[in-house]
């Protein structure tokens, strides 16, 4: 869809203390000699691997706002729909919250 972008984020950008690059590199070094462990690392840390199983973002209709794949710990991805707020609506909510808090 023209004017829209999609992003795939993985653990390499995480700010969680147990996901430092040093720790992730150590996990990779431990997993790389075992194909099954390497697949788990690739799926969970790098966020890859599910497309070949049929769970690809390319199958989502880009005109349906708020639809995506949810991957919970140790589960199979599930298609979900969340509530979608556009930028103008979010800005309006922020202005309203600021106004209400300013009255106190």
N, C-alpha and C positions, 0 to 999 in steps of 0.2 A: 504494500500500500504506500503510495507516494506521500512523503512528508512524515513518515513514522520510522522509528528505528527499534530494533530488538537487541538485547544484550544477554550474553551468557556469562555469568560470574562464577568464579570458583574459589576454592579455599586460599588461593595465592593472594587474594586481596583482603583476607580476613584480618580483623584486629583482635580476634580472640587469642588470649595468651597461649593456649595449647595448639595454635596453628601458626607458629612462627615459621619462617622459611627454613630455619635450621631443623626444626622438628619434622616438617614436611619432607625435607631432603632425606632425613634419616629414615622416615617411613618408606620413601621410594627405594632407598638402597636396600632395605630389608625385603621389599616386595618384588624387586626386579628379577630375581632369579626363579620365582615361582609364577607361572602364567596366571593361575587362578588369583593369587594375591595381587598381582600386577593389575588384573582386570578390576578388582575391588578398588584399588588405589585410583585407577583411571576413572572409574565411575563416580566414586564419592569425593575425592579430593579435586580432581580436574573437571568434574562435571561432564564427562563424556561417556559414551558407551550405550546409552539407552536408545538412540536413534535406530540402530540396527535391529532393535527389538520392536520397532514400530511406534515408539514414543518420541516423535519428532515435532518440534515447533512448527515445521513447515506444514503440518497437517491441521494447524489451528487457523480458523477463519480470522484474518486480521481486522475485519469489520465488526467483530463481536468483542466489545470492550470487556476487559477484566477476566478473560479466559486464559488459563495456563496449565502447566503440568505441576503437580505437587508431589514431591518425593520425600516421604517420611523415612526415618531410620529403618533400615532393613525391609522396606516395603517396595511394592511395584508402583510406578507412577500412576497417579489418578488425575483425570481431567477435572478441573474445578473452575468455578466462576465466582469471582469476588465482586464487590461493589466497586464501580469505577467512578472516580471524580476527576473531571478535567481541571486544568490549571486555574481557570477563572473561578470555578467553584471552591477550590482549595484556598485561593486568595481571599475570597469572600468570607469563608469560614474563619480564616486567620484574622481578618479585620473585625469580624463580629466578636471573636474571643478576646481580642485586644480591647475592644470597646467595653465589653462586659467586665473584664478584669479592672479596667480603669475606673469603673463606677464604685468599686469597693473601697 
